[in-house]
């Protein structure tokens, strides 16, 4: 399953972010045996939002599945349901990564 999910996240060079298509989102949910209400629960969303994501539209306008949701889907597909940030070191001088480091280098 891990190989499949790494393949459905496509990197858009101009946006430098992973995107998840409505068909891929539905495939993710069904591959885990989740109903829409169950997917909403594990993602912390309302069932109606799941329906919008699977349709790809809301009120006739196209919508994009947010990066945070795509990453959460990837984590859940890989068995990660919780995250404990207490393991991170508390470096006050740490700064966010600059734009020169692309996801391609990872």
LUMBAVO-846556 format. One record per atom (N, C-alpha, C, O): x, y, z; atom name; residue number from 0. Coordinates in Angstrom, 3 decimals. Each point is the difference from the previous one (the first is absolute). Layout:
          u          v          w    a     k
          X          Y          Z   CA   NUM
...
This chain:
          u          v          w    a     k
      0.828     -1.190      0.000    N     0
     -0.828      1.190      0.000   CA     0
      0.873      1.255      0.000    C     0
     -0.370      1.002     -0.612    O     0
      1.493     -1.035      1.269    N     1
      0.860      1.173      0.091   CA     1
      0.445      0.463     -1.382    C     1
      0.029      1.202     -0.265    O     1
      0.315     -2.122     -0.611    N     2
      0.437      0.370     -1.346   CA     2
     -1.111      0.690     -0.768    C     2
      0.238      0.984     -0.702    O     2
     -1.444     -1.497      0.835    N     3
     -1.130      0.593     -0.699   CA     3
     -0.191      1.449      0.423    C     3
     -0.141      0.881     -0.847    O     3
      0.137     -0.633      2.133    N     4
     -0.273      1.345      0.480   CA     4
      1.130      0.963     -0.294    C     4
     -0.250      1.191     -0.181    O     4
      1.471     -1.658      0.127    N     5
      1.071      0.928     -0.356   CA     5
     -0.117      0.394     -1.466    C     5
      0.486      1.058     -0.399    O     5
     -1.125     -1.898     -0.402    N     6
     -0.156      0.297     -1.412   CA     6
     -1.121      0.963     -0.323    C     6
      0.047      0.654     -1.041    O     6
     -1.059     -0.540      1.895    N     7
     -1.133      0.863     -0.317   CA     7
      0.224      1.442      0.425    C     7
     -0.801      0.874     -0.333    O     7
      1.857     -0.617      1.048    N     8
      0.301      1.372      0.395   CA     8
      0.950      0.562     -1.044    C     8
      1.148     -0.433     -0.107    O     8
     -1.619      1.373     -0.638    N     9
      0.787      0.534     -1.104   CA     9
      0.561      1.356      0.421    C     9
     -0.699      0.811      0.608    O     9
      1.939     -0.581     -0.932    N    10
      0.632      1.264      0.345   CA    10
     -0.169      0.978     -1.146    C    10
      0.449     -0.254     -1.118    O    10
     -1.085      1.351      1.395    N    11
     -0.134      1.055     -0.991   CA    11
      1.153      0.962      0.205    C    11
      0.087      0.664      1.033    O    11
      0.774     -0.589     -1.992    N    12
      1.198      0.820      0.121   CA    12
     -0.337      1.454      0.300    C    12
      0.648      0.630      0.836    O    12
     -1.667     -0.093     -1.520    N    13
     -0.318      1.402      0.197   CA    13
     -0.588      0.284      1.375    C    13
      0.125      1.116      0.504    O    13
     -0.761     -2.100      0.105    N    14
     -0.604      0.196      1.318   CA    14
      0.843     -0.586      1.112    C    14
     -0.125      0.398      1.158    O    14
      0.982     -1.343     -1.507    N    15
      0.850     -0.692      0.966   CA    15
     -0.807     -0.562      1.167    C    15
      0.341      0.178      1.169    O    15
     -1.409     -0.855     -1.530    N    16
     -0.809     -0.632      1.025   CA    16
     -0.669     -1.249     -0.570    C    16
     -0.234     -0.093     -1.205    O    16
     -0.062     -0.836      2.053    N    17
     -0.659     -1.219     -0.430   CA    17
     -1.487      0.290     -0.200    C    17
     -0.599      0.770      0.752    O    17
      0.024     -1.382     -1.753    N    18
     -1.433      0.134     -0.222   CA    18
     -0.609     -1.390     -0.080    C    18
      0.663     -0.972     -0.360    O    18
     -1.902      0.906      0.696    N    19
     -0.733     -1.254     -0.013   CA    19
     -1.260      0.252     -0.819    C    19
     -0.772      0.906      0.314    O    19
      0.561     -1.690     -1.349    N    20
     -1.181      0.187     -0.844   CA    20
     -1.226     -0.570      0.701    C    20
      0.131     -0.819      0.910    O    20
     -1.326      1.246     -1.326    N    21
     -1.216     -0.567      0.575   CA    21
     -0.071     -1.525     -0.157    C    21
     -0.407     -0.698      0.928    O    21
      0.803      0.179     -2.101    N    22
     -0.014     -1.456     -0.203   CA    22
      0.983     -0.698      0.938    C    22
     -0.308     -1.056      0.552    O    22
      1.481      1.641     -0.373    N    23
      0.983     -0.583      0.912   CA    23
     -0.479      0.056      1.446    C    23
      0.242     -0.922      0.779    O    23
     -0.920      2.005     -0.429    N    24
     -0.533      0.124      1.356   CA    24
     -1.022     -1.105      0.262    C    24
      0.032     -0.648      1.046    O    24
     -0.934      0.439     -1.997    N    25
     -1.005     -1.060      0.140   CA    25
      0.675     -1.366      0.060    C    25
     -0.394     -0.851      0.797    O    25
      1.406      0.635     -1.633    N    26
      0.733     -1.266     -0.004   CA    26
      0.693     -0.224      1.348    C    26
      0.019     -1.119      0.511    O    26
      0.552      2.191      0.065    N    27
      0.630     -0.083      1.329   CA    27
     -1.012     -0.484      1.026    C    27
      0.265     -0.936      0.755    O    27
     -1.434      1.586     -0.732    N    28
     -1.030     -0.338      0.989   CA    28
     -0.456     -1.448     -0.145    C    28
     -0.080     -0.742      0.978    O    28
     -0.216      0.356     -2.216    N    29
     -0.500     -1.356     -0.233   CA    29
      1.063     -1.065      0.263    C    29
     -0.319     -1.095      0.462    O    29
      1.579      1.411     -0.754    N    30
      1.063     -0.990      0.233   CA    30
      0.166     -0.299      1.485    C    30
      0.476     -1.072      0.372    O    30
     -0.864      2.012      0.468    N    31
      0.071     -0.207      1.452   CA    31
     -1.317     -0.525      0.564    C    31
     -0.123     -0.214      1.206    O    31
     -0.857      0.007     -2.078    N    32
     -1.289     -0.525      0.424   CA    32
     -0.805      0.999      0.814    C    32
     -0.798     -0.391      0.853    O    32
      1.001      1.677     -1.109    N    33
     -0.692      1.037      0.758   CA    33
     -1.230      0.493     -0.737    C    33
      0.028      0.185     -1.217    O    33
     -1.097      0.026      1.949    N    34
     -1.160      0.691     -0.545   CA    34
      0.314      1.488      0.079    C    34
      0.946      0.402      0.677    O    34
     -1.727      0.405     -1.358    N    35
      0.258      1.437      0.023   CA    35
     -0.009      0.553      1.422    C    35
      0.834      0.837      0.345    O    35
     -1.772     -1.300      0.481    N    36
     -0.062      0.499      1.378   CA    36
      1.228     -0.417      0.798    C    36
      0.452      0.742      0.871    O    36
      0.102     -1.944     -1.166    N    37
      1.208     -0.462      0.690   CA    37
      1.222      0.807     -0.441    C    37
      0.849      0.343      0.822    O    37
     -0.761     -0.040     -2.120    N    38
      1.100      0.819     -0.497   CA    38
     -0.058      1.386      0.627    C    38
      1.030      0.567      0.364    O    38
     -2.232     -0.025     -0.239    N    39
     -0.169      1.308      0.633   CA    39
      0.489     -0.039      1.446    C    39
      0.657      0.933      0.464    O    39
     -0.974     -1.998      0.235    N    40
      0.405     -0.124      1.403   CA    40
      1.510     -0.069      0.144    C    40
      0.565      0.715      0.828    O    40
      0.108     -1.557     -1.614    N    41
      1.452     -0.149      0.153   CA    41
      0.763      1.238     -0.470    C    41
      1.113      0.257      0.458    O    41
     -1.715      0.514     -1.377    N    42
      0.648      1.214     -0.482   CA    42
     -0.412      1.249      0.777    C    42
      0.571      1.073     -0.191    O    42
     -1.572     -1.219      1.075    N    43
     -0.466      1.144      0.770   CA    43
     -0.806      0.986     -0.830    C    43
      0.040      1.207      0.235    O    43
     -0.772     -1.737     -1.208    N    44
     -0.802      0.835     -0.898   CA    44
     -1.463     -0.403      0.083    C    44
     -0.337     -1.006      0.623    O    44
     -0.521      1.780     -1.243    N    45
     -1.413     -0.356     -0.105   CA    45
     -0.196     -0.880     -1.236    C    45
      0.748      0.090     -0.973    O    45
     -1.762     -0.932      1.039    N    46
     -0.279     -0.912     -1.114   CA    46
     -0.218      0.777     -1.299    C    46
      0.399     -0.463     -1.068    O    46
     -1.014      1.614      1.146    N    47
     -0.281      0.792     -1.198   CA    47
      1.305      0.423     -0.696    C    47
      0.059      0.056     -1.229    O    47
      0.966      0.236      2.003    N    48
      1.303      0.381     -0.582   CA    48
      0.588     -1.183     -0.760    C    48
      0.575      0.174     -1.075    O    48
     -0.718     -1.383      1.632    N    49
      0.470     -1.211     -0.691   CA    49
     -0.716     -0.121     -1.343    C    49
      0.620     -0.332     -1.010    O    49
     -1.915      0.600      1.002    N    50
     -0.772     -0.071     -1.236   CA    50
      0.492      1.037     -1.015    C    50
      0.099     -0.300     -1.190    O    50
      0.204      1.502      1.646    N    51
      0.544      1.026     -0.902   CA    51
      1.327     -0.455     -0.592    C    51
      0.227      0.134     -1.202    O    51
      0.646     -0.671      2.046    N    52
      1.313     -0.440     -0.476   CA    52
     -0.129     -1.104     -1.037    C    52
      0.740     -0.017     -0.983    O    52
     -1.673     -0.903      1.194    N    53
     -0.169     -1.104     -0.945   CA    53
     -0.647      0.462     -1.304    C    53
      0.267     -0.559     -1.063    O    53
     -1.096      1.551      1.148    N    54
     -0.631      0.549     -1.199   CA    54
      0.947      0.965     -0.719    C    54
     -0.051      0.142     -1.221    O    54
      0.911      0.516      1.995    N    55
      0.919      0.971     -0.585   CA    55
     -0.628      1.362     -0.199    C    55
      0.611      0.897     -0.580    O    55
     -1.820     -0.747      1.057    N    56
     -0.734      1.254     -0.168   CA    56
     -0.827      0.309      1.237    C    56
     -0.421     -0.888      0.742    O    56
      0.204      2.197     -0.551    N    57
     -0.896      0.470      1.049   CA    57
     -0.782      1.158     -0.594    C    57
      0.580      0.982     -0.463    O    57
     -1.884     -1.103      0.479    N    58
     -0.879      1.026     -0.576   CA    58
      0.378      0.319     -1.448    C    58
     -0.040      1.156     -0.423    O    58
      0.403     -2.187     -0.323    N    59
      0.329      0.156     -1.410   CA    59
      1.403      0.502     -0.289    C    59
      0.401      0.091     -1.161    O    59
      0.353      0.237      2.211    N    60
      1.363      0.491     -0.188   CA    60
      0.993     -1.094      0.361    C    60
     -0.179     -0.731      0.974    O    60
      1.232      0.637     -1.783    N    61
      1.029     -1.007      0.241   CA    61
      0.759      0.317      1.286    C    61
      0.311      1.158      0.278    O    61
     -0.018     -2.192      0.496    N    62
      0.770      0.186      1.227   CA    62
      1.250     -0.870     -0.055    C    62
      0.049     -1.002     -0.712    O    62
      0.941      1.400      1.465    N    63
      1.250     -0.748      0.113   CA    63
      0.083     -0.578      1.404    C    63
     -0.298      0.679      0.983    O    63
      0.699     -1.918     -0.903    N    64
      0.185     -0.622      1.310   CA    64
      1.257      0.608      0.620    C    64
      1.073     -0.047     -0.601    O    64
     -1.202      0.618      1.801    N    65
      1.156      0.663      0.622   CA    65
      1.164     -0.954      0.270    C    65
     -0.188     -1.198      0.210    O    65
      1.370      1.757     -0.223    N    66
      1.207     -0.766      0.274   CA    66
     -0.088     -0.696      1.352    C    66
      0.433     -1.144      0.136    O    66
     -0.984      1.816      0.855    N    67
     -0.098     -0.601      1.338   CA    67
     -0.846     -1.270     -0.025    C    67
      0.310     -0.969      0.694    O    67
     -1.365      0.973     -1.483    N    68
     -0.858     -1.184     -0.109   CA    68
      0.729     -1.105     -0.761    C    68
     -0.066     -1.166      0.391    O    68
      0.759      1.519     -1.470    N    69
      0.763     -0.994     -0.765   CA    69
      1.067     -0.653      0.878    C    69
      0.195     -1.214     -0.061    O    69
      0.490      2.008      0.870    N    70
      1.027     -0.550      0.888   CA    70
     -0.615     -0.872      1.084    C    70
      0.566     -1.031      0.364    O    70
     -1.723      1.437      0.155    N    71
     -0.691     -0.814      0.999   CA    71
     -0.426     -1.340     -0.608    C    71
      0.104     -1.035      0.659    O    71
     -0.578      1.045     -1.896    N    72
     -0.380     -1.242     -0.687   CA    72
      1.217     -0.916     -0.134    C    72
     -0.088     -1.205      0.235    O    72
      1.211      1.788     -0.613    N    73
      1.235     -0.777     -0.142   CA    73
      0.408     -0.615      1.342    C    73
      0.364     -1.174      0.063    O    73
     -0.427      1.964      0.997    N    74
      0.367     -0.497      1.328   CA    74
     -0.925     -1.134      0.428    C    74
      0.465     -1.036      0.475    O    74
     -1.754      1.224     -0.639    N    75
     -0.973     -1.020      0.401   CA    75
      0.193     -1.273     -0.821    C    75
     -0.089     -1.103      0.539    O    75
      0.350      1.246     -1.823    N    76
      0.235     -1.163     -0.859   CA    76
      1.219     -0.786      0.462    C    76
      0.101     -1.201     -0.254    O    76
      0.821      1.870      0.928    N    77
      1.207     -0.646      0.501   CA    77
     -0.082     -0.315      1.487    C    77
      1.018     -0.260      0.641    O    77
     -2.230      0.284     -0.092    N    78
     -0.225     -0.409      1.384   CA    78
      0.346      1.036      1.050    C    78
      0.113     -0.335      1.179    O    78
      0.055      1.574     -1.575    N    79
      0.326      1.052      0.965   CA    79
     -1.280      0.774      0.301    C    79
     -0.514      0.729     -0.848    O    79
      0.013     -0.899      2.061    N    80
     -1.230      0.663      0.406   CA    80
      0.250      1.087      1.038    C    80
     -0.866      0.841      0.240    O    80
      2.038     -0.853      0.373    N    81
      0.345      0.990      1.015   CA    81
      1.415      0.487     -0.242    C    81
      0.810     -0.684     -0.625    O    81
     -0.527      1.870      1.126    N    82
      1.339      0.553     -0.119   CA    82
      0.366      0.651      1.321    C    82
     -0.754      0.816      0.531    O    82
      1.914     -1.180     -0.005    N    83
      0.478      0.549      1.258   CA    83
      1.207      0.882     -0.287    C    83
      1.094     -0.501     -0.261    O    83
     -1.293      1.794      0.309    N    84
      1.074      0.942     -0.314   CA    84
      0.971      0.180      1.155    C    84
      0.980      0.731     -0.140    O    84
     -1.220     -1.375      1.274    N    85
      0.892      0.173      1.148   CA    85
      1.385     -0.583     -0.269    C    85
      0.953      0.318      0.712    O    85
     -0.834     -1.162     -1.725    N    86
      1.298     -0.577     -0.353   CA    86
      0.912      1.009     -0.689    C    86
      1.211     -0.212     -0.072    O    86
     -1.766      1.288     -0.427    N    87
      0.786      1.005     -0.698   CA    87
      0.810      0.821      1.000    C    87
     -0.436      0.248      1.124    O    87
      1.612      0.160     -1.557    N    88
      0.802      0.859      0.865   CA    88
     -0.565      1.413     -0.053    C    88
     -0.552      0.425     -1.015    O    88
      0.698      0.283      2.105    N    89
     -0.515      1.358      0.086   CA    89
      1.134      0.969     -0.287    C    89
      0.677      0.479      0.910    O    89
     -0.484     -0.202     -2.186    N    90
      1.069      0.907     -0.413   CA    90
     -0.616      1.350     -0.325    C    90
     -0.713      0.140     -0.994    O    90
      0.984      0.839      1.820    N    91
     -0.594      1.316     -0.217   CA    91
      0.557      0.679     -1.241    C    91
     -0.639      0.891     -0.560    O    91
      1.831     -1.305      0.124    N    92
      0.584      0.618     -1.182   CA    92
     -0.375     -0.730     -1.290    C    92
      0.466      0.361     -1.081    O    92
     -1.300     -1.376      1.198    N    93
     -0.413     -0.735     -1.203   CA    93
     -0.908      0.880     -0.842    C    93
     -0.894      0.669      0.519    O    93
      1.131     -0.677     -1.808    N    94
     -0.830      0.789     -0.903   CA    94
     -0.649     -0.936     -1.005    C    94
      0.508     -1.093     -0.250    O    94
     -1.628      1.513     -0.328    N    95
     -0.657     -0.850     -1.003   CA    95
      0.896     -0.169     -1.214    C    95
      0.829      0.863     -0.289    O    95
     -0.992     -1.973     -0.424    N    96
      0.838     -0.227     -1.190   CA    96
     -0.226      1.098     -1.020    C    96
     -1.118      0.487     -0.167    O    96
      2.191     -0.098     -0.515    N    97
     -0.155      1.034     -1.018   CA    97
     -0.473     -0.618     -1.300    C    97
      0.007     -1.221     -0.159    O    97
     -0.409      2.056     -0.751    N    98
     -0.567     -0.449     -1.271   CA    98
      1.002     -0.699     -0.901    C    98
     -0.392     -0.678     -0.950    O    98
      1.699      0.834      1.238    N    99
      1.000     -0.618     -0.873   CA    99
      0.029     -1.507      0.146    C    99
      0.544     -0.691     -0.862    O    99
     -1.117      0.168      1.932    N   100
     -0.044     -1.457      0.207   CA   100
     -1.332     -0.509     -0.528    C   100
     -1.035      0.186      0.640    O   100
      1.052     -0.814     -1.779    N   101
     -1.240     -0.518     -0.577   CA   101
     -0.276     -1.404      0.511    C   101
      0.879     -0.664      0.551    O   101
     -2.090      0.233     -0.741    N   102
     -0.392     -1.354      0.407   CA   102
      0.727     -1.055     -0.819    C   102
      0.105     -1.153      0.418    O   102
      0.397      1.547     -1.585    N   103
      0.697     -0.959     -0.856   CA   103
      1.295     -0.498      0.669    C   103
      0.460     -1.106     -0.282    O   103
      0.117      1.920      1.159    N   104
      1.247     -0.387      0.630   CA   104
     -0.214     -1.055      1.069    C   104
      0.951     -0.652      0.432    O   104
     -2.195      0.479     -0.003    N   105
     -0.301     -0.948      1.073   CA   105
      0.063     -1.406     -0.463    C   105
     -0.228     -0.920      0.786    O   105
